[in-house]
Amino acid sequence: STEVQYIGPEDGFDGIEDATLNDILVYPNPANDKLNITLPYSEYRNLEYQIFNAKGMLVMQNNTVNAGEVFSINISELPAGAYIIKFIDNDGVSTKKFIVE
């Protein structure tokens, strides 16, 4: 069976999400080659993301996304399966689950 790693306090995630970060939209879900991200704020800000596979391994990250309201991530190299994307900015941390078909 596949184990999913849950991100906890030791990862800097205390379960208290900032209201704006918590409103990030990740779509389509399931996805194929591109994951679209819609942020709940319109001003540009630095945003880091990390993508973990179902085994908890970091498979993709970007530390310097100067993100506007909408951006896309090329996920065409990711094998089919379940993933967690973790967003980090000055306001806090948020995680979302998505599937690659």
N, C-alpha and C positions, 0 to 999 in steps of 0.2 A: 504493500500500500504506500501511497505517497503521503509524506508528512509535510505540513505547512508550518513554517517558522513564524511565530507571532512576535512582533516587535514590541519590546517592553521597556521598562524604565532604564535598563542597562544600555539601551540603544538611544537614549535621549528622548524617548517617547513616553510621556507620563499619562497618556490617556485623556488629557485635557487639550482639546484641539481648539485653535483659534477659529472663531465663527466664519471668517472669510476664507481661510484655507480649507475648512471643512466643506465649503460649497463648490470646490473644484469639480468639474464634470470631465469624465474620461469616457470616450466613445469612439467608434462603435464598440460594443462589447457583446459578443466576441468580435475580435478584430483579425485582420489578415496581414496586411503589409504596413499599415499606418494607424497610429493611435492619435486621435485628436484630443487636445486638452483645451478646455475653456475655463479661464480663471475668473473669479468673482469680482475682479477689480479691473479698471480700465487703464490705470497708470502703469507705466513700465516699472518693473522692479526685478532685482536679481532673484532667481529661483533655482534651486538645485533639485534635481530628481535622481533617484536611484531605483532601478528595477531589479527585483529579486525573483528567482524561480521558486517552484514549490518546495525545493530542498533548502531554501534559505540562502542560496548562493547569489552574490551580486553579479548580474549578467550585463548590466548597462548602467551608465551614469553620465550626467552632465553637470558640471559644477558652476557654469557661468551662463545659464540661460537668462538673457535679458528679455523677459517674457512680457508680451502685451496680453491682450484679452484672449487670443486664440493662437495656438501653435500646434505643430504636429511632430510626432516622433516616428522615425523610420524603424519599424520592428520586423522588417522582412527577413532578417537573419535569425530571429528567435524561433526555436522549435515550438510546435504546438504544445499547449499546456496552460496551466494556471500560473499567474504572476501577481506580484504585489508591487505597486509603484508608490514610492515614498517621496513626498514633496517637502522641501525645507526652505523656509525663507526667514526674514527677520522676525516675523510674527509667531513662528512655531513650526509644527510638523503635522502633516496629514498623510494618511495612507489610503489607497484605493486598490481593489482587486480587479483584475481583468483576465480574459481568456484569449489566447492566440489559437486560431483554428488552423 
